[in-house]
Amino acid sequence: MTQWEVVIGIETHAQLSTVSKIFSGASTAFGAEPNTQACAVDLALPGVLPVLNKKAVDCAIRFGLAIGAEVAQKSVFARKNYFYPDLPKGYQISQMDLPVVVGGQLALQVGQGDKVYEKLVRLTRAHLEEDAGKSLHEDFHGKSGIDLNRAGTPLLEIVSEPDMRSSDEAVAYARALHALVRWIGICDGNMQEGSFRCDANVSVRPKGQAEFGTRREIKNLNSFRFLKEAIDFEVQWQINEIEEGRKIQQATVLFDPDSGETRMMRSKEDAHDYRYFPDPDLLPLAISTDWIANVRGELPELPGQKRERFVSELGLSAYDASALTASQEIADFFEATVALAGKNNAKPCANWVMVDLAARLNKEGKEIAESPVAAGQLAGLILRIADNTISNNIAKKVFEALWNGDGATADEVIDKQGLKQITDTGAIEKLVDEVLAANAANVAEFKAGKEKAFNALVGQVMKAAKGKANPQQVNDLLKQKLAG
Amino acid sequence: MINKSLKELAQALAAKQISSVELSTLFLDRIERLNPTLNAFVTVDREKSLAMARDADARIAAASGAKPAGPLTGIPIAQKDIFCAEGWTTTCGSKMLANFVSPYDATVIEKMHRDAGLVSLGKTNMDEFAMGSSNETSFFGPVRNPWDTSRVPGGSSGGSAAAVAARLAPAATGTDTGGSIRQPAALCNLTGLKPTYGVVSRYGMIAFASSLDQGGPMAASAEDCALLLNTMVGFDERDSTSLDRPVEDYVRGLEKPLNGLRIGLPKEFFGEGCDAEVMAAVRAAIAEYEKLGASTVEVSLPNSHLSVPAYYVIAPAEASSNLSRFDGVRYGYRAPDYGNLDDMYAKTRAQGFGAEVKRRILIGAYVLSHGYYDAYYLQAQRIRRLIANDFVEAFKSCDVIMGPTSPSTAFKLGEKAADPVQMYLSDIYTIAVNLAGLPGMSVPCGFVGGLPVGLQLIGNYFAEGQLLNVAHRYQQATDWHLRRPASAA
């Protein structure tokens, strides 16, 4: 049976976080009443002209620098001509032959746990363009409404090489790109509002074959889950087609999240001739080395750099470092925690942020920026674990108290609720003796070779100590007594 | 009063010999009387015009030594209907925009009316979307030449030309993509200037071919053009192709003597293809310049024979895209009956555009389409560079270039309407100037059979001041520009 290899390239439209539109002064804010944020230029009134928003160029340069790409000294805006009611000029201003960003690459961590591996995805290009408006098909009694608020919103179209070989890699790429554009502050990443949307070019070929199979492009995937589901369905569909002797035709398809299927939107034969040509209303975009240097000076430490630093400076695993740099907010929280808890506590800090805090946030549907437990509070808690004031189990109780606002610091909670760990050997020994005396059956079982009985005895001691006894000491003492 | 220069009118207004309301009324009355014959205006709004005139009179009354009114405050002019003017119907000569009332002012309109205090007498007729050389493609019917109403006034700024020639307005604006200011100026005995590309803002000027379009003045004399140009120019941040450079006073250098001026005569402009009598008038004008102290030198523009074909690729290509916004969705004409969306587009554009506009949209879409782009559009752009380089070479040995503006005098209505190539060739001397982005002028230099002949002056980049000076000195020595058709005598 043929082994199939999947080949995926992704085009992403990232809406840039500028205050005004790419070629007009109208606001880009989301959610306004239809057509209240469309000025004469956005409406394409006769005689109006586009003027490039320099902030959008700043965003493109930031992105180019962040992925190690070449920022073109000269790029050209071109008109992509087609008719559609939500495209007021009858053409979209985009970039064709000379894009603003050329090349670059993105490093991803794919998979989880032990199976995690690093993957480099090359980027082809990124170019600036304007978004179209929206057609509204409901509430118009069989007619369509047009909302031009979004028309002219700046987009960065980011095109990858066909370097991904599975839907997992595609999702990892999309996530890494999503994190990066938010990290460098050029896109809010809001996928529900369409600020970040992906098209996936998918093909399959027999493993070992050099040339690519015929691709189909899945348009407008606005969640990571849909991206994965759409690719998985598409791959299986293509393999079935080929195995049943049919050829794949180049096409554009849409993913229906309800059915989980992709369906054809248009074939290659229906493809538009967009009649691209340089926009005579706009001069070529010239970007000086000074401009690039200024933008470079404003760039934050990038996720990749931070990841490496977390590994080399804090001794974290690549997987942990990657998870902690998933967003600027997570990294900031982690770094603030480490700053107070000390670098020697970096690993417990990482665990608390990635596991306990993340789970709690997830349960409440909160972002890390909204965490009721501040980094300083978490650091205080970790310090008390480190100095054996409390056990990990008790720490979870303290964390819950901090989360609920029952105390301003870990120390206050520990004090108020009397959670300080019992480390007095005499006190623990007394508890151990009592438990051994009261649980002769367990003792007998242990001596008969049942290891499990030991755990039951530990549990009894901890129960008697209300969880506060130092677990290591309990273990040691029990072993000692049972052996004796 | 109707034949006074802008300078004289400004003096009369400043001296309070006449008010702007009176002066405007005088011209509005002439429009009412003569426009039915000439069809030079498509929109006249007496109340709007008089409101502007009253504003101007108030400005003049409030003026003081410390705070003078603008030099042209209160003078009425005509605006080509390609400039969007707030509250005015702005049609661009098309059925597509017959009902379009602009909600905003073009930069030129803002500068001339709000800043300089000029009064608008109305919007002048033009070839549809400025595509034409005879004013016969207008949805609102042809304009007639005041010198002979059986003839065309030229185009596309034919309404402005006829209006000023018949003294329905003291001066007007025009736009020039391939000769649309200069050719009608020549055919109507006016002085017209197309500035260097980028000197006059294109914001609010409905685009025909964006890389070629340029607004400019049309008036009776070079001095009037200089005064008008002063109110039109300046960097505009709303037009990315507008040039950020110091503003000049175009009046200041008008009187400079022409001693030592080197006039370049391109041999390609003095060969076949031009009416002999027109050529004789042009040569006589050049002889006059020699009397004024200028010398002539033969130059060559070896690629000028390629300018018409290159132009008829580039201009339609840009137009095909520029005119896509007229789709019946948001404003303007929409076909009354249609099926689906595609049908709405097709019917709207089929009914809303005239034949010449449709011809150019088709040509433009063709030359930009996949598989033809390199052979047509890119090739035409290469030719465009060659043509521009020819001028750079020529200006190494001369200061201004001269030749005929148009190969013939005004032709009969309908004479060339059925033959687009013949029509396109009437711009054979003017088109290269747009392709190179240079400034060009047409200046009255004689008559053939009672019809005016224009002398074309072409300057180096930003030589508007020099061109106006060269034209003005000639007009000091000749009186061709003072001749008026019978209706304005």
Chai-1 contact restraints between the chains, C-beta under 6 A:
chainA,res_idxA,chainB,res_idxB,connection_type,confidence,min_distance_angstrom,max_distance_angstrom,comment,restraint_id
A,A40,B,Y104,contact,1.0,0.0,6.0,A-B,restraint_1
A,A44,B,R325,contact,1.0,0.0,6.0,A-B,restraint_2
A,P46,B,I206,contact,1.0,0.0,6.0,A-B,restraint_3
A,G47,B,C84,contact,1.0,0.0,6.0,A-B,restraint_4
A,G47,B,A106,contact,1.0,0.0,6.0,A-B,restraint_5
A,G47,B,G204,contact,1.0,0.0,6.0,A-B,restraint_6
A,G47,B,M205,contact,1.0,0.0,6.0,A-B,restraint_7
A,G47,B,I206,contact,1.0,0.0,6.0,A-B,restraint_8
A,L49,B,Y203,contact,1.0,0.0,6.0,A-B,restraint_9
A,L49,B,D239,contact,1.0,0.0,6.0,A-B,restraint_10
A,V51,B,S240,contact,1.0,0.0,6.0,A-B,restraint_11
A,R79,B,S321,contact,1.0,0.0,6.0,A-B,restraint_12
A,N81,B,S321,contact,1.0,0.0,6.0,A-B,restraint_13
A,F83,B,Y345,contact,1.0,0.0,6.0,A-B,restraint_14
A,P85,B,V329,contact,1.0,0.0,6.0,A-B,restraint_15
A,K89,B,R325,contact,1.0,0.0,6.0,A-B,restraint_16
A,G90,B,S324,contact,1.0,0.0,6.0,A-B,restraint_17
A,G90,B,R325,contact,1.0,0.0,6.0,A-B,restraint_18
A,Y91,B,S321,contact,1.0,0.0,6.0,A-B,restraint_19
A,Y91,B,S324,contact,1.0,0.0,6.0,A-B,restraint_20
A,D273,B,S369,contact,1.0,0.0,6.0,A-B,restraint_21
A,D273,B,H370,contact,1.0,0.0,6.0,A-B,restraint_22
A,R275,B,L368,contact,1.0,0.0,6.0,A-B,restraint_23
A,R275,B,S369,contact,1.0,0.0,6.0,A-B,restraint_24
A,F277,B,L368,contact,1.0,0.0,6.0,A-B,restraint_25
A,P280,B,S210,contact,1.0,0.0,6.0,A-B,restraint_26
A,P280,B,S211,contact,1.0,0.0,6.0,A-B,restraint_27
A,P280,B,E318,contact,1.0,0.0,6.0,A-B,restraint_28
A,D281,B,S210,contact,1.0,0.0,6.0,A-B,restraint_29
A,L282,B,S240,contact,1.0,0.0,6.0,A-B,restraint_30
A,L283,B,S240,contact,1.0,0.0,6.0,A-B,restraint_31
